[in-house]
Amino acid sequence: MPAVNFSEELLIAYPNAKVILTTRDPDKWIVSVERSMYAIINSRTWSILKITLANDPMATQKIALPSMQD
């Protein structure tokens, strides 16, 4: 999950932190995301992991699973 999703919380938790702002071409960013995160989420391994963790009552306390919509 991108840290930008938690930027406000991180800045509150670390008020003296240095923040580096970067910019990127949006089209190139989308291609990069599709090649990395979406490739993992759509992989057979991820599907098996989701099923395994869904049956583990402690899974939600171990890691945060992104919600998936088919």
PDB file of N, CA, C and O in Angstrom, chain B, residues numbered from 101:
ATOM      1  N   MET B 101       0.845  -1.156   0.000  1.00  0.00           N
ATOM      2  CA  MET B 101       0.000   0.000   0.000  1.00  0.00           C
ATOM      3  C   MET B 101       0.904   1.237   0.000  1.00  0.00           C
ATOM      4  O   MET B 101       1.842   1.318   0.793  1.00  0.00           O
ATOM      5  N   PRO B 102       0.632   2.175  -0.865  1.00  0.00           N
ATOM      6  CA  PRO B 102       1.456   3.385  -0.920  1.00  0.00           C
ATOM      7  C   PRO B 102       1.372   4.202   0.369  1.00  0.00           C
ATOM      8  O   PRO B 102       0.298   4.370   0.945  1.00  0.00           O
ATOM      9  N   ALA B 103       2.503   4.694   0.800  1.00  0.00           N
ATOM     10  CA  ALA B 103       2.561   5.484   2.033  1.00  0.00           C
ATOM     11  C   ALA B 103       1.744   6.764   1.933  1.00  0.00           C
ATOM     12  O   ALA B 103       1.320   7.309   2.951  1.00  0.00           O
ATOM     13  N   VAL B 104       1.519   7.248   0.715  1.00  0.00           N
ATOM     14  CA  VAL B 104       0.735   8.472   0.545  1.00  0.00           C
ATOM     15  C   VAL B 104      -0.670   8.312   1.130  1.00  0.00           C
ATOM     16  O   VAL B 104      -1.297   9.297   1.519  1.00  0.00           O
ATOM     17  N   ASN B 105      -1.159   7.084   1.190  1.00  0.00           N
ATOM     18  CA  ASN B 105      -2.479   6.842   1.778  1.00  0.00           C
ATOM     19  C   ASN B 105      -2.511   7.183   3.262  1.00  0.00           C
ATOM     20  O   ASN B 105      -3.583   7.386   3.832  1.00  0.00           O
ATOM     21  N   PHE B 106      -1.340   7.246   3.886  1.00  0.00           N
ATOM     22  CA  PHE B 106      -1.251   7.519   5.315  1.00  0.00           C
ATOM     23  C   PHE B 106      -0.459   8.787   5.602  1.00  0.00           C
ATOM     24  O   PHE B 106       0.069   8.946   6.703  1.00  0.00           O
ATOM     25  N   SER B 107      -0.369   9.687   4.634  1.00  0.00           N
ATOM     26  CA  SER B 107       0.498  10.857   4.794  1.00  0.00           C
ATOM     27  C   SER B 107       0.121  11.705   6.003  1.00  0.00           C
ATOM     28  O   SER B 107       1.001  12.136   6.748  1.00  0.00           O
ATOM     29  N   GLU B 108      -1.154  11.950   6.208  1.00  0.00           N
ATOM     30  CA  GLU B 108      -1.557  12.767   7.360  1.00  0.00           C
ATOM     31  C   GLU B 108      -1.182  12.089   8.672  1.00  0.00           C
ATOM     32  O   GLU B 108      -0.647  12.732   9.575  1.00  0.00           O
ATOM     33  N   GLU B 109      -1.458  10.798   8.779  1.00  0.00           N
ATOM     34  CA  GLU B 109      -1.139  10.066  10.003  1.00  0.00           C
ATOM     35  C   GLU B 109       0.371  10.024  10.250  1.00  0.00           C
ATOM     36  O   GLU B 109       0.824  10.165  11.386  1.00  0.00           O
ATOM     37  N   LEU B 110       1.143   9.829   9.182  1.00  0.00           N
ATOM     38  CA  LEU B 110       2.597   9.795   9.327  1.00  0.00           C
ATOM     39  C   LEU B 110       3.146  11.144   9.774  1.00  0.00           C
ATOM     40  O   LEU B 110       4.046  11.205  10.611  1.00  0.00           O
ATOM     41  N   LEU B 111       2.610  12.220   9.220  1.00  0.00           N
ATOM     42  CA  LEU B 111       3.074  13.551   9.616  1.00  0.00           C
ATOM     43  C   LEU B 111       2.691  13.877  11.060  1.00  0.00           C
ATOM     44  O   LEU B 111       3.424  14.585  11.751  1.00  0.00           O
ATOM     45  N   ILE B 112       1.564  13.372  11.509  1.00  0.00           N
ATOM     46  CA  ILE B 112       1.174  13.566  12.914  1.00  0.00           C
ATOM     47  C   ILE B 112       2.087  12.746  13.822  1.00  0.00           C
ATOM     48  O   ILE B 112       2.539  13.229  14.860  1.00  0.00           O
ATOM     49  N   ALA B 113       2.354  11.507  13.423  1.00  0.00           N
ATOM     50  CA  ALA B 113       3.199  10.626  14.234  1.00  0.00           C
ATOM     51  C   ALA B 113       4.651  11.086  14.255  1.00  0.00           C
ATOM     52  O   ALA B 113       5.347  10.901  15.254  1.00  0.00           O
ATOM     53  N   TYR B 114       5.109  11.681  13.168  1.00  0.00           N
ATOM     54  CA  TYR B 114       6.506  12.122  13.040  1.00  0.00           C
ATOM     55  C   TYR B 114       6.540  13.579  12.583  1.00  0.00           C
ATOM     56  O   TYR B 114       6.891  13.861  11.437  1.00  0.00           O
ATOM     57  N   PRO B 115       6.174  14.512  13.477  1.00  0.00           N
ATOM     58  CA  PRO B 115       6.051  15.920  13.068  1.00  0.00           C
ATOM     59  C   PRO B 115       7.363  16.558  12.605  1.00  0.00           C
ATOM     60  O   PRO B 115       7.329  17.541  11.864  1.00  0.00           O
ATOM     61  N   ASN B 116       8.493  16.038  13.013  1.00  0.00           N
ATOM     62  CA  ASN B 116       9.777  16.619  12.611  1.00  0.00           C
ATOM     63  C   ASN B 116      10.409  15.895  11.425  1.00  0.00           C
ATOM     64  O   ASN B 116      11.555  16.169  11.069  1.00  0.00           O
ATOM     65  N   ALA B 117       9.676  14.988  10.824  1.00  0.00           N
ATOM     66  CA  ALA B 117      10.221  14.212   9.704  1.00  0.00           C
ATOM     67  C   ALA B 117      10.444  15.101   8.493  1.00  0.00           C
ATOM     68  O   ALA B 117       9.703  16.055   8.253  1.00  0.00           O
ATOM     69  N   LYS B 118      11.462  14.774   7.748  1.00  0.00           N
ATOM     70  CA  LYS B 118      11.713  15.437   6.471  1.00  0.00           C
ATOM     71  C   LYS B 118      10.895  14.698   5.415  1.00  0.00           C
ATOM     72  O   LYS B 118      10.856  13.468   5.399  1.00  0.00           O
ATOM     73  N   VAL B 119      10.258  15.436   4.556  1.00  0.00           N
ATOM     74  CA  VAL B 119       9.413  14.847   3.523  1.00  0.00           C
ATOM     75  C   VAL B 119      10.001  15.193   2.162  1.00  0.00           C
ATOM     76  O   VAL B 119      10.299  16.353   1.877  1.00  0.00           O
ATOM     77  N   ILE B 120      10.160  14.190   1.341  1.00  0.00           N
ATOM     78  CA  ILE B 120      10.662  14.396  -0.016  1.00  0.00           C
ATOM     79  C   ILE B 120       9.489  14.240  -0.974  1.00  0.00           C
ATOM     80  O   ILE B 120       8.871  13.178  -1.048  1.00  0.00           O
ATOM     81  N   LEU B 121       9.194  15.291  -1.693  1.00  0.00           N
ATOM     82  CA  LEU B 121       8.104  15.266  -2.661  1.00  0.00           C
ATOM     83  C   LEU B 121       8.684  14.964  -4.034  1.00  0.00           C
ATOM     84  O   LEU B 121       9.582  15.659  -4.510  1.00  0.00           O
ATOM     85  N   THR B 122       8.171  13.939  -4.652  1.00  0.00           N
ATOM     86  CA  THR B 122       8.610  13.603  -6.006  1.00  0.00           C
ATOM     87  C   THR B 122       7.422  13.687  -6.942  1.00  0.00           C
ATOM     88  O   THR B 122       6.275  13.509  -6.531  1.00  0.00           O
ATOM     89  N   THR B 123       7.701  13.952  -8.168  1.00  0.00           N
ATOM     90  CA  THR B 123       6.635  13.972  -9.172  1.00  0.00           C
ATOM     91  C   THR B 123       6.986  12.960 -10.247  1.00  0.00           C
ATOM     92  O   THR B 123       8.153  12.652 -10.486  1.00  0.00           O
ATOM     93  N   ARG B 124       5.959  12.461 -10.875  1.00  0.00           N
ATOM     94  CA  ARG B 124       6.162  11.440 -11.897  1.00  0.00           C
ATOM     95  C   ARG B 124       5.065  11.565 -12.939  1.00  0.00           C
ATOM     96  O   ARG B 124       3.933  11.930 -12.621  1.00  0.00           O
ATOM     97  N   ASP B 125       5.397  11.270 -14.149  1.00  0.00           N
ATOM     98  CA  ASP B 125       4.410  11.284 -15.215  1.00  0.00           C
ATOM     99  C   ASP B 125       3.306  10.283 -14.870  1.00  0.00           C
ATOM    100  O   ASP B 125       3.595   9.105 -14.657  1.00  0.00           O
ATOM    101  N   PRO B 126       2.049  10.726 -14.810  1.00  0.00           N
ATOM    102  CA  PRO B 126       0.955   9.831 -14.395  1.00  0.00           C
ATOM    103  C   PRO B 126       0.821   8.578 -15.264  1.00  0.00           C
ATOM    104  O   PRO B 126       0.535   7.498 -14.746  1.00  0.00           O
ATOM    105  N   ASP B 127       1.021   8.709 -16.563  1.00  0.00           N
ATOM    106  CA  ASP B 127       0.888   7.546 -17.442  1.00  0.00           C
ATOM    107  C   ASP B 127       1.971   6.509 -17.166  1.00  0.00           C
ATOM    108  O   ASP B 127       1.701   5.308 -17.174  1.00  0.00           O
ATOM    109  N   LYS B 128       3.195   6.971 -16.922  1.00  0.00           N
ATOM    110  CA  LYS B 128       4.282   6.043 -16.599  1.00  0.00           C
ATOM    111  C   LYS B 128       4.051   5.402 -15.230  1.00  0.00           C
ATOM    112  O   LYS B 128       4.402   4.241 -15.016  1.00  0.00           O
ATOM    113  N   TRP B 129       3.457   6.164 -14.303  1.00  0.00           N
ATOM    114  CA  TRP B 129       3.176   5.632 -12.976  1.00  0.00           C
ATOM    115  C   TRP B 129       2.156   4.496 -13.068  1.00  0.00           C
ATOM    116  O   TRP B 129       2.323   3.450 -12.441  1.00  0.00           O
ATOM    117  N   ILE B 130       1.107   4.707 -13.849  1.00  0.00           N
ATOM    118  CA  ILE B 130       0.075   3.677 -14.004  1.00  0.00           C
ATOM    119  C   ILE B 130       0.672   2.395 -14.583  1.00  0.00           C
ATOM    120  O   ILE B 130       0.364   1.299 -14.115  1.00  0.00           O
ATOM    121  N   VAL B 131       1.519   2.528 -15.593  1.00  0.00           N
ATOM    122  CA  VAL B 131       2.163   1.354 -16.187  1.00  0.00           C
ATOM    123  C   VAL B 131       2.982   0.619 -15.133  1.00  0.00           C
ATOM    124  O   VAL B 131       2.955  -0.610 -15.066  1.00  0.00           O
ATOM    125  N   SER B 132       3.706   1.368 -14.315  1.00  0.00           N
ATOM    126  CA  SER B 132       4.525   0.769 -13.263  1.00  0.00           C
ATOM    127  C   SER B 132       3.663   0.031 -12.244  1.00  0.00           C
ATOM    128  O   SER B 132       3.995  -1.082 -11.836  1.00  0.00           O
ATOM    129  N   VAL B 133       2.565   0.647 -11.837  1.00  0.00           N
ATOM    130  CA  VAL B 133       1.650   0.018 -10.870  1.00  0.00           C
ATOM    131  C   VAL B 133       1.075  -1.268 -11.453  1.00  0.00           C
ATOM    132  O   VAL B 133       1.011  -2.293 -10.774  1.00  0.00           O
ATOM    133  N   GLU B 134       0.663  -1.208 -12.698  1.00  0.00           N
ATOM    134  CA  GLU B 134       0.087  -2.396 -13.322  1.00  0.00           C
ATOM    135  C   GLU B 134       1.096  -3.533 -13.394  1.00  0.00           C
ATOM    136  O   GLU B 134       0.735  -4.699 -13.228  1.00  0.00           O
ATOM    137  N   ARG B 135       2.352  -3.200 -13.640  1.00  0.00           N
ATOM    138  CA  ARG B 135       3.378  -4.242 -13.734  1.00  0.00           C
ATOM    139  C   ARG B 135       3.748  -4.807 -12.372  1.00  0.00           C
ATOM    140  O   ARG B 135       4.163  -5.962 -12.283  1.00  0.00           O
ATOM    141  N   SER B 136       3.609  -4.032 -11.325  1.00  0.00           N
ATOM    142  CA  SER B 136       4.046  -4.509 -10.012  1.00  0.00           C
ATOM    143  C   SER B 136       2.874  -4.984  -9.160  1.00  0.00           C
ATOM    144  O   SER B 136       2.658  -6.188  -9.018  1.00  0.00           O
ATOM    145  N   MET B 137       2.121  -4.050  -8.595  1.00  0.00           N
ATOM    146  CA  MET B 137       1.070  -4.429  -7.645  1.00  0.00           C
ATOM    147  C   MET B 137      -0.014  -5.287  -8.269  1.00  0.00           C
ATOM    148  O   MET B 137      -0.385  -6.313  -7.698  1.00  0.00           O
ATOM    149  N   TYR B 138      -0.528  -4.900  -9.418  1.00  0.00           N
ATOM    150  CA  TYR B 138      -1.606  -5.666 -10.026  1.00  0.00           C
ATOM    151  C   TYR B 138      -1.134  -7.040 -10.472  1.00  0.00           C
ATOM    152  O   TYR B 138      -1.899  -8.003 -10.432  1.00  0.00           O
ATOM    153  N   ALA B 139       0.111  -7.136 -10.892  1.00  0.00           N
ATOM    154  CA  ALA B 139       0.649  -8.441 -11.284  1.00  0.00           C
ATOM    155  C   ALA B 139       0.669  -9.387 -10.095  1.00  0.00           C
ATOM    156  O   ALA B 139       0.372 -10.573 -10.236  1.00  0.00           O
ATOM    157  N   ILE B 140       1.018  -8.870  -8.930  1.00  0.00           N
ATOM    158  CA  ILE B 140       1.044  -9.695  -7.720  1.00  0.00           C
ATOM    159  C   ILE B 140      -0.372 -10.089  -7.316  1.00  0.00           C
ATOM    160  O   ILE B 140      -0.636 -11.257  -7.030  1.00  0.00           O
ATOM    161  N   ILE B 141      -1.272  -9.129  -7.292  1.00  0.00           N
ATOM    162  CA  ILE B 141      -2.647  -9.382  -6.857  1.00  0.00           C
ATOM    163  C   ILE B 141      -3.336 -10.394  -7.768  1.00  0.00           C
ATOM    164  O   ILE B 141      -4.145 -11.197  -7.303  1.00  0.00           O
ATOM    165  N   ASN B 142      -3.024 -10.361  -9.042  1.00  0.00           N
ATOM    166  CA  ASN B 142      -3.662 -11.272  -9.989  1.00  0.00           C
ATOM    167  C   ASN B 142      -2.923 -12.598 -10.159  1.00  0.00           C
ATOM    168  O   ASN B 142      -3.316 -13.423 -10.983  1.00  0.00           O
ATOM    169  N   SER B 143      -1.874 -12.805  -9.398  1.00  0.00           N
ATOM    170  CA  SER B 143      -1.098 -14.032  -9.542  1.00  0.00           C
ATOM    171  C   SER B 143      -1.779 -15.209  -8.837  1.00  0.00           C
ATOM    172  O   SER B 143      -2.596 -15.022  -7.935  1.00  0.00           O
ATOM    173  N   ARG B 144      -1.429 -16.406  -9.261  1.00  0.00           N
ATOM    174  CA  ARG B 144      -1.958 -17.623  -8.638  1.00  0.00           C
ATOM    175  C   ARG B 144      -1.529 -17.697  -7.171  1.00  0.00           C
ATOM    176  O   ARG B 144      -2.312 -18.102  -6.311  1.00  0.00           O
ATOM    177  N   THR B 145      -0.289 -17.305  -6.890  1.00  0.00           N
ATOM    178  CA  THR B 145       0.217 -17.343  -5.514  1.00  0.00           C
ATOM    179  C   THR B 145      -0.624 -16.455  -4.610  1.00  0.00           C
ATOM    180  O   THR B 145      -0.964 -16.853  -3.496  1.00  0.00           O
ATOM    181  N   TRP B 146      -0.963 -15.256  -5.074  1.00  0.00           N
ATOM    182  CA  TRP B 146      -1.775 -14.336  -4.271  1.00  0.00           C
ATOM    183  C   TRP B 146      -3.152 -14.942  -4.012  1.00  0.00           C
ATOM    184  O   TRP B 146      -3.686 -14.818  -2.910  1.00  0.00           O
ATOM    185  N   SER B 147      -3.724 -15.592  -5.010  1.00  0.00           N
ATOM    186  CA  SER B 147      -5.037 -16.220  -4.833  1.00  0.00           C
ATOM    187  C   SER B 147      -4.991 -17.283  -3.746  1.00  0.00           C
ATOM    188  O   SER B 147      -5.888 -17.358  -2.906  1.00  0.00           O
ATOM    189  N   ILE B 148      -3.952 -18.100  -3.761  1.00  0.00           N
ATOM    190  CA  ILE B 148      -3.794 -19.134  -2.734  1.00  0.00           C
ATOM    191  C   ILE B 148      -3.581 -18.496  -1.370  1.00  0.00           C
ATOM    192  O   ILE B 148      -4.143 -18.954  -0.375  1.00  0.00           O
ATOM    193  N   LEU B 149      -2.779 -17.450  -1.318  1.00  0.00           N
ATOM    194  CA  LEU B 149      -2.522 -16.757  -0.054  1.00  0.00           C
ATOM    195  C   LEU B 149      -3.801 -16.149   0.508  1.00  0.00           C
ATOM    196  O   LEU B 149      -4.040 -16.230   1.713  1.00  0.00           O
ATOM    197  N   LYS B 150      -4.626 -15.540  -0.343  1.00  0.00           N
ATOM    198  CA  LYS B 150      -5.892 -14.958   0.119  1.00  0.00           C
ATOM    199  C   LYS B 150      -6.782 -16.016   0.754  1.00  0.00           C
ATOM    200  O   LYS B 150      -7.368 -15.789   1.813  1.00  0.00           O
ATOM    201  N   ILE B 151      -6.881 -17.174   0.105  1.00  0.00           N
ATOM    202  CA  ILE B 151      -7.720 -18.258   0.634  1.00  0.00           C
ATOM    203  C   ILE B 151      -7.164 -18.748   1.969  1.00  0.00           C
ATOM    204  O   ILE B 151      -7.912 -18.961   2.923  1.00  0.00           O
ATOM    205  N   THR B 152      -5.861 -18.922   2.024  1.00  0.00           N
ATOM    206  CA  THR B 152      -5.218 -19.394   3.254  1.00  0.00           C
ATOM    207  C   THR B 152      -5.440 -18.411   4.389  1.00  0.00           C
ATOM    208  O   THR B 152      -5.811 -18.807   5.494  1.00  0.00           O
ATOM    209  N   LEU B 153      -5.217 -17.142   4.124  1.00  0.00           N
ATOM    210  CA  LEU B 153      -5.356 -16.132   5.172  1.00  0.00           C
ATOM    211  C   LEU B 153      -6.813 -15.905   5.560  1.00  0.00           C
ATOM    212  O   LEU B 153      -7.105 -15.576   6.710  1.00  0.00           O
ATOM    213  N   ALA B 154      -7.717 -16.076   4.617  1.00  0.00           N
ATOM    214  CA  ALA B 154      -9.138 -15.912   4.925  1.00  0.00           C
ATOM    215  C   ALA B 154      -9.603 -16.951   5.935  1.00  0.00           C
ATOM    216  O   ALA B 154     -10.550 -16.712   6.685  1.00  0.00           O
ATOM    217  N   ASN B 155      -8.944 -18.099   5.956  1.00  0.00           N
ATOM    218  CA  ASN B 155      -9.301 -19.161   6.890  1.00  0.00           C
ATOM    219  C   ASN B 155      -8.494 -19.114   8.181  1.00  0.00           C
ATOM    220  O   ASN B 155      -8.643 -19.983   9.040  1.00  0.00           O
ATOM    221  N   ASP B 156      -7.648 -18.116   8.320  1.00  0.00           N
ATOM    222  CA  ASP B 156      -6.816 -17.956   9.519  1.00  0.00           C
ATOM    223  C   ASP B 156      -7.403 -16.833  10.368  1.00  0.00           C
ATOM    224  O   ASP B 156      -7.340 -15.672   9.963  1.00  0.00           O
ATOM    225  N   PRO B 157      -7.975 -17.145  11.540  1.00  0.00           N
ATOM    226  CA  PRO B 157      -8.614 -16.110  12.361  1.00  0.00           C
ATOM    227  C   PRO B 157      -7.650 -15.023  12.821  1.00  0.00           C
ATOM    228  O   PRO B 157      -8.085 -13.930  13.182  1.00  0.00           O
ATOM    229  N   MET B 158      -6.362 -15.300  12.816  1.00  0.00           N
ATOM    230  CA  MET B 158      -5.383 -14.299  13.243  1.00  0.00           C
ATOM    231  C   MET B 158      -4.853 -13.473  12.070  1.00  0.00           C
ATOM    232  O   MET B 158      -4.072 -12.545  12.280  1.00  0.00           O
ATOM    233  N   ALA B 159      -5.257 -13.787  10.854  1.00  0.00           N
ATOM    234  CA  ALA B 159      -4.691 -13.144   9.664  1.00  0.00           C
ATOM    235  C   ALA B 159      -4.878 -11.635   9.675  1.00  0.00           C
ATOM    236  O   ALA B 159      -3.969 -10.892   9.305  1.00  0.00           O
ATOM    237  N   THR B 160      -6.049 -11.179  10.095  1.00  0.00           N
ATOM    238  CA  THR B 160      -6.282  -9.733  10.062  1.00  0.00           C
ATOM    239  C   THR B 160      -5.406  -9.005  11.064  1.00  0.00           C
ATOM    240  O   THR B 160      -5.190  -7.800  10.934  1.00  0.00           O
ATOM    241  N   GLN B 161      -4.903  -9.711  12.057  1.00  0.00           N
ATOM    242  CA  GLN B 161      -4.003  -9.086  13.019  1.00  0.00           C
ATOM    243  C   GLN B 161      -2.554  -9.168  12.553  1.00  0.00           C
ATOM    244  O   GLN B 161      -1.699  -8.437  13.053  1.00  0.00           O
ATOM    245  N   LYS B 162      -2.274 -10.050  11.603  1.00  0.00           N
ATOM    246  CA  LYS B 162      -0.908 -10.220  11.109  1.00  0.00           C
ATOM    247  C   LYS B 162      -0.580  -9.233   9.996  1.00  0.00           C
ATOM    248  O   LYS B 162       0.463  -8.581  10.025  1.00  0.00           O
ATOM    249  N   ILE B 163      -1.471  -9.125   9.017  1.00  0.00           N
ATOM    250  CA  ILE B 163      -1.240  -8.236   7.887  1.00  0.00           C
ATOM    251  C   ILE B 163      -2.550  -7.607   7.465  1.00  0.00           C
ATOM    252  O   ILE B 163      -3.626  -8.114   7.778  1.00  0.00           O
ATOM    253  N   ALA B 164      -2.452  -6.508   6.758  1.00  0.00           N
ATOM    254  CA  ALA B 164      -3.649  -5.868   6.214  1.00  0.00           C
ATOM    255  C   ALA B 164      -3.828  -6.348   4.784  1.00  0.00           C
ATOM    256  O   ALA B 164      -2.976  -6.110   3.928  1.00  0.00           O
ATOM    257  N   LEU B 165      -4.928  -7.018   4.533  1.00  0.00           N
ATOM    258  CA  LEU B 165      -5.204  -7.492   3.185  1.00  0.00           C
ATOM    259  C   LEU B 165      -6.004  -6.435   2.442  1.00  0.00           C
ATOM    260  O   LEU B 165      -6.991  -5.924   2.972  1.00  0.00           O
ATOM    261  N   PRO B 166      -5.597  -6.101   1.226  1.00  0.00           N
ATOM    262  CA  PRO B 166      -6.406  -5.151   0.461  1.00  0.00           C
ATOM    263  C   PRO B 166      -7.728  -5.794   0.090  1.00  0.00           C
ATOM    264  O   PRO B 166      -7.787  -6.992  -0.185  1.00  0.00           O
ATOM    265  N   SER B 167      -8.776  -5.009   0.082  1.00  0.00           N
ATOM    266  CA  SER B 167     -10.060  -5.578  -0.317  1.00  0.00           C
ATOM    267  C   SER B 167     -10.018  -5.811  -1.819  1.00  0.00           C
ATOM    268  O   SER B 167      -9.521  -4.980  -2.580  1.00  0.00           O
ATOM    269  N   MET B 168     -10.534  -6.927  -2.220  1.00  0.00           N
ATOM    270  CA  MET B 168     -10.485  -7.304  -3.624  1.00  0.00           C
ATOM    271  C   MET B 168     -11.907  -7.450  -4.142  1.00  0.00           C
ATOM    272  O   MET B 168     -12.752  -8.072  -3.498  1.00  0.00           O
ATOM    273  N   GLN B 169     -12.160  -6.881  -5.292  1.00  0.00           N
ATOM    274  CA  GLN B 169     -13.451  -7.044  -5.931  1.00  0.00           C
ATOM    275  C   GLN B 169     -13.241  -7.748  -7.254  1.00  0.00           C
ATOM    276  O   GLN B 169     -12.399  -7.340  -8.054  1.00  0.00           O
ATOM    277  N   ASP B 170     -13.998  -8.796  -7.486  1.00  0.00           N
ATOM    278  CA  ASP B 170     -13.862  -9.540  -8.750  1.00  0.00           C
ATOM    279  C   ASP B 170     -14.699  -8.897  -9.822  1.00  0.00           C
ATOM    280  O   ASP B 170     -14.720  -9.372 -10.957  1.00  0.00           O
TER     281      ASP B 170
END
